[in-house]
């Protein structure tokens, strides 16, 4: 019964029975009860919805339980969210591969091909630029050897690949580096390499040729070398569409990379084979030609 209805009931009782003292006493008691009820509602009316909300809140896409074998973290930087895989090259390796018969492949197919070769990747992402013929456009060194030679074409008019194109490479002493494609030299100690562009960071500074404002924004993949230890590599995908300058700023100022390279855009994602939720952020719904795989190193 509403408060006004109860008051009206007591008022009618007063008129009928002519008992003013009883009426006023009852009215006072009713007022106290109503005030207590309004100012101190039952706990169940608030606690139940809060508990339901907490139980249905989604888990972090970078939860360590999702990828126990990979050092994976989510970082918010300048209003954009990034997933970062920290790869320690002394215990983990990075290999680059290209699709068979120059066909675009899904991430699960890439993993299946690696498994048939005895390789079990911990994490896979897209890597390097390829042409309309589904062939790598630049240097690609895989476990099978050199699949494509370095491409020294230059000029921003030819697209991102030839705009400050560079090579990410790993040597047999577990150190990583990124060098401009024009100055790259073949070396017997290079065990893995991919060429792409543009180079985002050099000498711990953002590439000054990258425009601060740009209309081209995509979810993007990048790789960087830690400035304090060349045996630590940071592989990054952005959840949001970002410019090359925004990505470079993140790699330099947040991840503290001495060098960083843009690998690809638009279909960027992390694929984790041993996770119930295979994709970090989302499945891009695309097929890839060149892949970067993080693998557990075998004891030497």
Secondary structure, DSSP 8 states (H G I E B T S, - for coil): --HHHHHHHHHHHHHHH--HHHHHHHHHHHHHHHHHHHHS--THHHHHHHHHHHHHS---TT-TTT-TTSEEEEEEETTEEEEEEEEETTTEEEEEEE-GGG--B-HHHHHHHHHHTT--EEEEEE-S-B-TTSSBSS-EEETTEEEE-------GGG-TTTSS-EEEEEETTS-EEEEEGGG----TTEEEEEEES-EEEETTEE-TTS-SS-S--B-EEEEEEETT-TTEEEEEEESS-B-HHHHHHIIIIIS-EEEEEEEEESS--EE-TTSSS-EES------BSEEEEEEE----
